[in-house]
Amino acid sequence: MKIVVLDGFTENPGDLSWDGLAALGELTVYDRTLGGEEETIARIGNAEIVLTNKTVITERVLASCPSVRYIGVLATGFNIVDVEAAKRRAIPVCNIPSYCAESVAQLTFALLLEICHHAGDHSRAVHEGRWTSSVDFCFWDYPLIELLGKTMGVVGYGRIGRAVAKIAAAMGMRVLAFSRSAAPGFDGTAELVPLDELLARSDVVSLHCPLNAESQGMIDEAALARMKDGAILLNTARGGLLDEAAVAAALRSGKLLAAGVDVVSAEPIRADNPLLTAENCVFTPHIAWAPYACRVRLMDTAVANVRAFLAGAPRNVVNG
């Protein structure tokens, strides 16, 4: 059984082991596959099992690689795979659910707290000598925000959304949630409301929903107009949820006080991304998922998924 990992570097830059997969077949690991469909096709070759993180698996790739029997996504989101094309060929596409929910929630609040306190900016000011030369015992360069009593709106109330809601509640925030799911696992932490109501009532809107045809560009000019003046927007889900030009315009106009994003529409971020020149936009480079403990869980689940497929009982199938 031939196994190919198309872009393994971000999952394992050298601090993990591929031995679990190697024990299941003839394994080839590429750090990156950046040459488009042709390179992807060449690297898959006659492999039966393909694992990908962000390398796109299209209809053409599948048509050109008829030996493929299984696709594993080294992530929770699976929009980089043409899942319907795979389904037509009876190829299960299996993802890695729930391996980094708490870490994503943690980074969500790292972004929010940076917006509230500008810890990085103030640390740089201290290192530059501003505190040493100050005549006062303290100084601050930005308005400081207390979260107690403010309203957090959580869009998408799966495991990550619920983890964010619990932290918000622990900080004394009121929590609203919107979910398209009929059974969002409501635990009483949040008040479930329609999306328009959430946007209108929230001081902070945090996105934790999947990217699909329905959610693409959901935070657009119209959605931003429904939000409170001076609200904060957080996105640690998928960049495509934002109309980035509209969000940048809202930041420039002051409609949004600030934004914190870990993801953008094209990654790595392009030099012409409008958010790069917008006021009060805090970035991290898609790292919410990446703590060592999370990547260990991801690797263990990826191996378990392949093992289950080989045993005839695939699990975590997203196109079943």
N, C-alpha and C positions, 0 to 999 in steps of 0.2 A: 504494500500500500504506500503510494507516494504522497507525501505531505509537503505543501509549499506555504511558507509564511511570506507574504509579499512586502510587508513593511513593519518589521519587528522592532526597530530601534527605539521608538518612543515607549513601547511596552517594556522592553528590556534593553536598556543602554549599556548593560554589562553587569548589573547587580543581581540579576536573576538567572535561572537556568532553563534551557529548553529541553532538558533531559526527559521530562514527563512526556512531551510529544515525541521525542526521538524514540522512546520505547514502544511507540504505537505504529511506527512505520519508517520509511526512508525519508528523512527530513532534510529539507533545504530551507534556510532562512536568509532572506534578503533584508538588509537594513531599511532600504527605501526602494520603491518602484515609482519613478517620476516621469517615465517616458511615454505615458499615455497608453492607449489600447494596445498598440503593437508590442510594446515592452511587456505589458501585463500578459498578453497572450503567449509570448515567447517564454516567459518565466513560468507560467502555469504548465505549459507543454502538455504532457500526458498524465499530470498529477490527478489523483482522485479526490484529494482533500485540500481545500484552499482556505487559508486564514488571511484576513485583511483587517486593517484598522481604518485607514482612510483611502486606500487605493480603490478606485471605482471598478465595480464589476457590472458591466453593461450586457445588454442582449447580445451584442456582437462578440464580446469576450466569451460568453457562454456558448454561442454558436460555433466559435472557433476552437473551443476546448471541450469536445464531447465526452472526454473521460471524467469530467468533474462530477462527483456524486454528492459532495457536501461542501457547504460554505460556512465558515465560522467567522463571525465578526468580533474582533477584539475590542469591543465597546458595547454600550447599551444601545445607542442609536444605530440604525441599520439603513439609513437613507442612501448610503453609498452603494448599495446593492439593488439591482433590478429584481426585486423579490417576486414579482409576477412572472418574469421570464424564467426565473429559477423554478417556480412552482409548476409551470408548464412542462418543465423537464423532470419533474419529480425530485428536485434537488432541495433538501431542507436547508434553510438559512437559520443559523442559531446564533443568538447574541449572548451577552454577559449581563444579566440583570442584577441590580442591587448590590454591586460590589463597592460602590463609592458614594452612597447616598449621604452618609454623615460628613464625608470630606467635602462634597459639593455644598452642603449646607454650611459647613465651616467657612469655606471660601466666600460664600454669599455674604456672610456677616463680616468677613475681613474687608471686602469691598465697601460694605455699608459703613463700617466703623471708620475706615479711611476717609470716606466722604464726611462723616460726622466730626472727626477730630483732626484730619490731615496729619496723622502721626509721622508719615514719611517726610512731609514738607517741614514740619517743626523740628524733626531730628536733624535734617540737613542744616536748618538755621542755627541750631545749637552747635553743630560741628563747625560751622562757619564763624563762630564767635559771637553770635547775636546775644546769647544769654550772658556770656562773660562780660560783655560791654553794656548790658542793660542797667539802667538806673532803678528799675522796678524788679521785684522778686519774680515776676512772670511776664510773659507776653504771649499774644496769639495773633496770627496773621489772617485768620479766616473766622467767620461765624462758626461757633461750636454748637452742635445739635445734640439734645438729649432725646433718646428714643422712648422713654417712659411716657405712656399715654397716647403715643402716636399709633396710627393704623397701618398694619402691614397687609398688603393684598398679595396672596399667593396664587399664581395662575398655573394650574396643574397640581393636583393633590394626590400624586402617587407617593412613593416612599420618600423621595427627596423633598417634595413639597411639604409632607407631614413633618419631616425633620426640621425644615426651616420654620414651620409654624410653631413647633415646640420651643425652639430657641427664642423666637420673637415673643412668645407668651412669657417665657422665663425672664425676659427683659422688660416686662410690663407693658408690652404692646397689645393692642387689640388686633385680632387676626381675622381677615376675611379670606375665603378660598373660592376658587372657581375650578370646576372639573367637568369635562365632557363625559366622564365615565358615569354609568348608572350606579356603580357601587364603589365610590372613591375611598372606602376604608375610613369613613368619618369617625373620629375619636373624641369629638367634643372640644378639641382645641380651637377650631376655627368655625366661623359662621359661614355656611355655604351660601353663596349669592350668585346671581347672573353676572357675566363678565362686565357689562356696562355699569352695573352698580358697584362692582369692585373698583373699576377704574375711577369712578366719580368720588368714592369715599376714601380711597387709600392715600396715605402720605408717602408710602413706599410701595412700589409694585415690583414683584420679583417673579421672573418667568422660570417655570420648571416643567414645561410641557414638551412633547415630541415635535419634531419638524415634519410636517406632511403637507399635502395640498391644501388642507383646511386652515392650517396655522401659518403657512408661509406669509411673511409680511404682516402679521396680525397687528403689530404695534405700528400703525401707519398714521398719517396726518389726522384722520378721523378719530382713531383711538386716543391719540395724544390730546386732541381737543376735548375729549370727555374727562381727561384727568385733571386733578387739582392743579392750580397754578403753584409752581414751586415744589412739585412732587419729585421724588427720586425714583429712577428706573434701574433695575438690576437684571442682568441676563447672564446666567451661568448654564443655560440649556443649549441652544443652537443659535448661531448668528442670524440665520435666515428668518427667525421670528420677527426681526426688526426691519422696518423700512429705514435703513441707516441714514439716508439723506433727510428724511422727515425728523428722525431723532436728533440729528445734528442741528437742524434748523430750530427745533424746540429748545435745545441747549443754548444756542446763540441768542434766542429771543428772551430767554429766561422763563419760558413756559415750564421747562424742567429745571430744577435747581442743579441736578447732577445726574450722572449715569455711571454705573459700574458694570463693566463687561469682561467676561472671561472668554468670550467666543465672538467671532465676526463671520460675515457671510462668505468670505474667501480667506482661507488660512494656508500659509502665514498671511498676516494682514498686508494688504497692498498699500503702497505709498499714497494712492489717491483715495483711500477710504475716507469718507467725509467725517467720520468720528475722530480721526486723528487731529483735525484742526478745530474741533468743537470745544467750547468752553466746558470745564468741569466734567471731563470724562476720564474716569480711572480705568486703567487696563491691567489685566493679567493675561499672559499668553497661553490660554487654554490649559490651565494646570490644576483645575479643581479635582480632576480624576487621578492625579499623578503621584500622590504620596506612596512611599514604598509599600506600606501595608495594603493599600488598595490594589497595587499592581500584582502583589502576591496573590490576592484573592482572584484577580482577573485571570492570571496564569493558571491557577488551580482549577477554575471553572472552565477555562478553555480546554484544558486537558480532559476534564470530566465530560464535557460535551462531546468531544471526539470519541472518547471511550464508550459513551452511551450510544452514539451512532454506530460504531463498529459492532456493538452488542445487539443492534437491531431495534433499539428503543431510543431514538433521538429525543433530546430534551431542549428546552428553551427555544423551540422552533417558532419563528415569527411569521412564517408564510404557510402554516399548516392549513 
